[in-house]
Amino acid sequence: MRGFGREHGPQHGHRHGRPFGHGGLRLLLLHLVAEAPRHGYELIKAIEERMGGRYAPSPGVVYPTLTLLEELGHAAASEAAGGRRLYAATAAGRAFLAENQEAVAAVLARLGPEGRPQRPPQIARAIENLRAALHLRLAREPLGEAEIEAIAALLDATAKQVERT
């Protein structure tokens, strides 16, 4: 994929590293502004929605990426009502997307079929509940050896049961 290297800065809101490979967020942003012109905030919300709330890029990642897309000639910004910038794909940006259809498809596949989240919401909620419960328990007084063993055994048994399901 020509013209796309490493992402700039951390992508806040995603707990397991970057949800997209190198240049993936740039491709996704370009794809979204090729669908329809959008403001930066609309792009953040569109990604969060397509990821089922599992990830929302920070403005500190999105806006520099949009600036890079402008510098590459793949997107253009215009001033809209309220002084906000409206981003749209240029002809060069659309050509770039066409040349990199496989990479675009791979990025979109990370979102799930037809833009729906890959995790069912009930499971995503349960994972967050478990994560919160563990965090809260570990933040209280230090665990004794018996408590550590009990929690580890419970988590291991649950993991094995999930694998068998």
SEZA-608992 format. One record per residue: residue in three letters; x, y, z of N, C-alpha, C in turn. Coordinates in steps of 0.001 Angstrom, whole numbers. Layout:
<nodes>
Ala:X:Y:Z:X:Y:Z:X:Y:Z
...
</nodes>
This chain:
<nodes>
Met:858:-1167:0:0:0:0:901:1226:0
Arg:1001:1896:-1101:1889:3051:-1238:1364:4240:-454
Gly:2297:4992:145:1934:6266:752:1450:6176:2182
Phe:1404:4978:2746:925:4849:4109:1959:4103:4925
Gly:2466:4756:5958:3444:4142:6841:2857:3950:8215
Arg:3625:4249:9204:3193:4049:10593:2155:5075:10995
Glu:1282:4681:11926:301:5609:12485:1037:6610:13367
His:497:7779:13494:1091:8796:14356:374:8788:15689
Gly:1120:8552:16767:566:8657:18107:-278:7461:18500
Pro:-597:7371:19807:-1399:6266:20294:-2853:6448:19903
Gln:-3543:5367:19794:-4969:5428:19509:-5703:5096:20796
His:-6176:6098:21464:-6836:5928:22745:-8185:5272:22549
Gly:-8614:4581:23588:-9929:3992:23552:-9915:2528:23142
His:-8798:2013:22693:-8729:603:22319:-7763:-62:23270
Arg:-8197:-1062:23978:-7412:-1642:25043:-6431:-2706:24580
His:-6537:-3192:23379:-5700:-4296:22945:-4812:-3894:21790
Gly:-4157:-2751:21888:-3318:-2291:20789:-4175:-1656:19714
Arg:-3557:-1463:18577:-4272:-802:17491:-5269:-1750:16847
Pro:-6479:-1269:16572:-7450:-2136:15921:-7177:-2301:14429
Phe:-6319:-1459:13866:-6000:-1518:12441:-4496:-1603:12293
Gly:-4034:-2234:11213:-2604:-2303:10944:-2069:-949:10519
His:-794:-924:10175:-161:321:9736:-931:931:8578
Gly:-1326:2176:8730:-2049:2869:7676:-3527:2539:7622
Gly:-3984:1620:8460:-5382:1202:8431:-6354:2307:8773
Leu:-6033:3086:9789:-6924:4186:10157:-6989:5205:9031
Arg:-5865:5462:8392:-5856:6402:7269:-6751:5896:6141
Leu:-6642:4618:5833:-7494:4055:4786:-8968:4150:5175
Leu:-9266:3856:6427:-10652:3914:6880:-11186:5339:6804
Leu:-10405:6304:7264:-10844:7706:7187:-11057:8120:5735
Leu:-10133:7733:4865:-10274:8079:3451:-11519:7413:2871
His:-11739:6168:3216:-12936:5458:2751:-14202:6190:3217
Leu:-14222:6611:4476:-15410:7275:5017:-15667:8626:4351
Val:-14608:9390:4094:-14830:10686:3442:-15106:10518:1952
Ala:-14777:9344:1400:-15152:9053:11:-16635:8687:-56
Glu:-17152:8070:1003:-18590:7756:1066:-19415:9034:1090
Ala:-18970:9975:1936:-19669:11254:2083:-18751:12221:2820
Pro:-18765:13503:2460:-17954:14478:3199:-18361:14483:4677
Arg:-17370:14592:5554:-17640:14535:6994:-16693:15445:7760
His:-17154:15849:8938:-16330:16584:9898:-15526:15562:10700
Gly:-14452:15993:11317:-13627:15098:12128:-14423:14393:13203
Tyr:-15263:15135:13906:-16068:14531:14974:-16999:13468:14401
Glu:-17573:13714:13232:-18447:12721:12596:-17668:11460:12250
Leu:-16419:11617:11859:-15584:10465:11545:-15312:9633:12797
Ile:-15002:10309:13899:-14762:9609:15164:-16005:8807:15548
Lys:-17157:9436:15478:-18410:8775:15845:-18748:7644:14878
Ala:-18476:7821:13596:-18763:6774:12609:-17911:5535:12888
Ile:-16651:5741:13231:-15774:4607:13534:-16223:3932:14819
Glu:-16534:4735:15825:-17001:4162:17094:-18271:3335:16882
Glu:-19181:3848:16088:-20429:3136:15808:-20165:1842:15048
Arg:-19321:1917:14023:-19021:722:13227:-18264:-322:14031
Met:-17552:113:15072:-16827:-820:15931:-17664:-1247:17131
Gly:-18938:-895:17115:-19828:-1322:18191:-19452:-766:19545
Gly:-18826:416:19553:-18426:1036:20806:-17131:489:21387
Arg:-16500:-470:20715:-15265:-1077:21218:-14052:-189:21022
Tyr:-14151:781:20131:-13007:1633:19828:-13496:2955:19269
Ala:-12899:4016:19723:-13134:5345:19156:-11781:6037:19094
Pro:-11322:6392:17905:-10021:7065:17822:-10100:8439:18470
Ser:-9005:8859:19032:-8982:10166:19681:-8830:11266:18636
Pro:-9290:12477:18961:-9071:13597:18045:-7584:13817:17767
Gly:-6731:13495:18739:-5295:13648:18570:-4698:12703:17550
Val:-5449:11695:17135:-5016:10781:16082:-5740:11123:14784
Val:-7025:11414:14881:-7839:11640:13686:-7422:12907:12942
Tyr:-7301:14029:13639:-7024:15284:12937:-5648:15316:12267
Pro:-4597:14826:12914:-3320:14767:12187:-3379:13822:10978
Thr:-4148:12760:11088:-4294:11835:9963:-5034:12506:8820
Leu:-6056:13290:9134:-6776:14033:8096:-5848:15056:7430
Thr:-5008:15701:8233:-4036:16652:7676:-3074:15932:6735
Leu:-2629:14738:7124:-1746:13962:6265:-2456:13594:4959
Leu:-3726:13200:5043:-4486:12888:3829:-4560:14106:2909
Glu:-4703:15290:3509:-4696:16528:2703:-3328:16720:2046
Glu:-2267:16542:2825:-917:16736:2292:-605:15761:1165
Leu:-1145:14556:1255:-947:13556:208:-1816:13828:-1015
Gly:-2760:14767:-873:-3669:15078:-1968:-4838:14110:-2077
His:-5034:13294:-1033:-6117:12309:-1050:-7429:12850:-493
Ala:-7358:13943:246:-8561:14554:818:-8404:16061:758
Ala:-9541:16726:745:-9548:18192:769:-10539:18632:1836
Ala:-10208:19718:2499:-11085:20246:3543:-11647:21585:3088
Ser:-12880:21800:3456:-13507:23095:3194:-14141:23572:4488
Glu:-14243:24891:4616:-14867:25452:5813:-16373:25298:5697
Ala:-16983:24812:6744:-18436:24620:6762:-19028:25517:7842
Ala:-20324:25443:7984:-21017:26244:9001:-20401:25989:10364
Gly:-20279:27023:11147:-19705:26900:12472:-18197:26852:12485
Gly:-17560:27093:11341:-16106:27108:11275:-15466:25727:11299
Arg:-16281:24685:11273:-15727:23324:11266:-15291:22958:9852
Arg:-14269:22129:9781:-13754:21712:8475:-14482:20453:8023
Leu:-14885:20458:6779:-15570:19329:6172:-14589:18653:5214
Tyr:-14328:17373:5437:-13347:16638:4645:-14046:15797:3592
Ala:-13470:15782:2392:-13989:14977:1284:-12806:14361:547
Ala:-13039:13202:-48:-11986:12549:-843:-11822:13294:-2158
Thr:-10593:13403:-2595:-10295:14007:-3899:-10300:12886:-4949
Ala:-10165:13274:-6208:-10055:12280:-7278:-8836:11388:-7032
Ala:-7740:11979:-6582:-6534:11197:-6284:-6789:10233:-5128
Gly:-7541:10675:-4140:-7886:9808:-3013:-8758:8646:-3434
Arg:-9730:8916:-4298:-10598:7840:-4812:-9791:6853:-5657
Ala:-8861:7371:-6434:-7996:6494:-7240:-7131:5635:-6319
Phe:-6623:6238:-5249:-5808:5500:-4286:-6621:4377:-3648
Leu:-7863:4674:-3279:-8730:3637:-2713:-8961:2511:-3717
Ala:-9179:2863:-4967:-9399:1857:-6010:-8161:980:-6194
Glu:-6976:1587:-6146:-5721:841:-6299:-5462:-80:-5113
Asn:-6059:233:-3972:-5799:-510:-2733:-7060:-1175:-2198
Gln:-7881:-1690:-3116:-9154:-2298:-2719:-8982:-3419:-1704
Glu:-7957:-4251:-1877:-7744:-5361:-940:-7451:-4850:457
Ala:-6616:-3835:568:-6286:-3272:1879:-7514:-2624:2502
Val:-8311:-1940:1691:-9551:-1326:2196:-10487:-2420:2700
Ala:-10630:-3489:1926:-11501:-4604:2331:-11028:-5217:3643
Ala:-9723:-5321:3823:-9179:-5879:5064:-9504:-4981:6253
Val:-9372:-3671:6054:-9697:-2736:7131:-11186:-2822:7463
Leu:-12018:-2846:6447:-13465:-2917:6679:-13859:-4241:7326
Ala:-13134:-5308:7011:-13424:-6606:7617:-13195:-6575:9118
Arg:-12269:-5722:9563:-12027:-5589:11005:-13251:-5040:11729
Leu:-14115:-4376:10985:-15317:-3804:11585:-16405:-4847:11751
Gly:-16330:-5930:11020:-17360:-6953:11053:-18182:-6893:9788
Pro:-19014:-7908:9576:-19836:-7942:8372:-20752:-6733:8284
Glu:-20749:-6114:7123:-21614:-4965:6834:-21484:-3865:7883
Gly:-20275:-3720:8458:-20033:-2642:9411:-20552:-2915:10801
Arg:-21120:-4103:11042:-21600:-4434:12380:-20427:-4923:13206
Pro:-20477:-4725:14523:-19382:-5211:15367:-19311:-6726:15303
Gln:-18104:-7278:15389:-17930:-8715:15331:-18370:-9392:16621
Arg:-18231:-8725:17751:-18661:-9295:19024:-20130:-8977:19261
Pro:-20916:-9982:19643:-22299:-9672:20039:-22271:-8738:21244
Pro:-23190:-7808:21326:-23160:-6831:22416:-23248:-7468:23795
Gln:-23947:-8588:23922:-24052:-9248:25228:-22677:-9730:25700
Ile:-21877:-10233:24759:-20545:-10709:25126:-19624:-9537:25421
Ala:-19700:-8486:24613:-18882:-7293:24873:-19200:-6727:26256
Arg:-20482:-6684:26620:-20893:-6189:27942:-20328:-7083:29026
Ala:-20433:-8408:28852:-19938:-9344:29859:-18430:-9218:30044
Ile:-17701:-9046:28950:-16252:-8861:29038:-15927:-7605:29835
Glu:-16644:-6521:29551:-16410:-5271:30290:-16771:-5415:31762
Asn:-17845:-6158:32054:-18218:-6399:33465:-17117:-7158:34192
Leu:-16577:-8191:33549:-15495:-8961:34156:-14262:-8093:34354
Arg:-13925:-7327:33348:-12762:-6441:33430:-12925:-5448:34593
Ala:-14117:-4868:34712:-14376:-3904:35794:-14318:-4582:37160
Ala:-14906:-5774:37275:-14896:-6490:38553:-13470:-6815:38991
Leu:-12654:-7283:38047:-11256:-7581:38374:-10500:-6326:38780
His:-10711:-5255:38031:-10034:-3991:38344:-10413:-3509:39744
Leu:-11698:-3532:40059:-12160:-3073:41373:-11605:-3957:42483
Arg:-11606:-5279:42277:-11098:-6185:43310:-9608:-5992:43512
Leu:-8873:-5824:42443:-7429:-5647:42568:-7060:-4291:43162
Ala:-7965:-3321:43078:-7702:-1987:43625:-7920:-1938:45140
Arg:-8668:-2905:45680:-8878:-2954:47127:-7620:-3470:47807
Glu:-7757:-3891:49045:-6601:-4382:49793:-5905:-5510:49029
Pro:-4630:-5694:49297:-3868:-6723:48582:-4500:-8110:48749
Leu:-4366:-8911:47721:-4907:-10271:47742:-3969:-11198:48498
Gly:-4563:-12119:49233:-3783:-13177:49862:-3531:-14272:48846
Glu:-2642:-15172:49178:-2305:-16261:48255:-3534:-17098:47909
Ala:-4385:-17379:48873:-5586:-18187:48623:-6534:-17460:47667
Glu:-6678:-16163:47848:-7544:-15375:46961:-6988:-15333:45536
Ile:-5687:-15182:45432:-5040:-15165:44113:-5304:-16486:43398
Glu:-5085:-17592:44119:-5299:-18922:43529:-6764:-19124:43143
Ala:-7692:-18673:43989:-9126:-18847:43714:-9551:-18061:42471
Ile:-9103:-16813:42365:-9462:-15982:41207:-8839:-16553:39934
Ala:-7573:-16952:40005:-6899:-17530:38831:-7593:-18819:38397
Ala:-7978:-19663:39353:-8657:-20917:39015:-10016:-20642:38380
Leu:-10731:-19661:38897:-12034:-19300:38328:-11879:-18788:36897
Leu:-10901:-17929:36663:-10667:-17397:35319:-10224:-18506:34359
Asp:-9345:-19409:34823:-8903:-20522:33976:-10075:-21439:33627
Ala:-10911:-21765:34611:-12056:-22643:34367:-13058:-21986:33394
Thr:-13252:-20689:33554:-14153:-19967:32654:-13594:-19970:31235
Ala:-12293:-19728:31111:-11666:-19734:29781:-11828:-21098:29109
Lys:-11624:-22175:29869:-11781:-23519:29302:-13227:-23762:28875
Gln:-14173:-23325:29680:-15587:-23496:29331:-15942:-22723:28071
Val:-15421:-21494:27936:-15664:-20688:26731:-15096:-21391:25502
Glu:-13895:-21935:25618:-13285:-22652:24501:-14117:-23842:24062
Arg:-14779:-24522:25005:-15599:-25702:24690:-16952:-25333:24133
Thr:-17399:-24099:24342:-18740:-23686:23922:-18791:-23465:22425
</nodes>
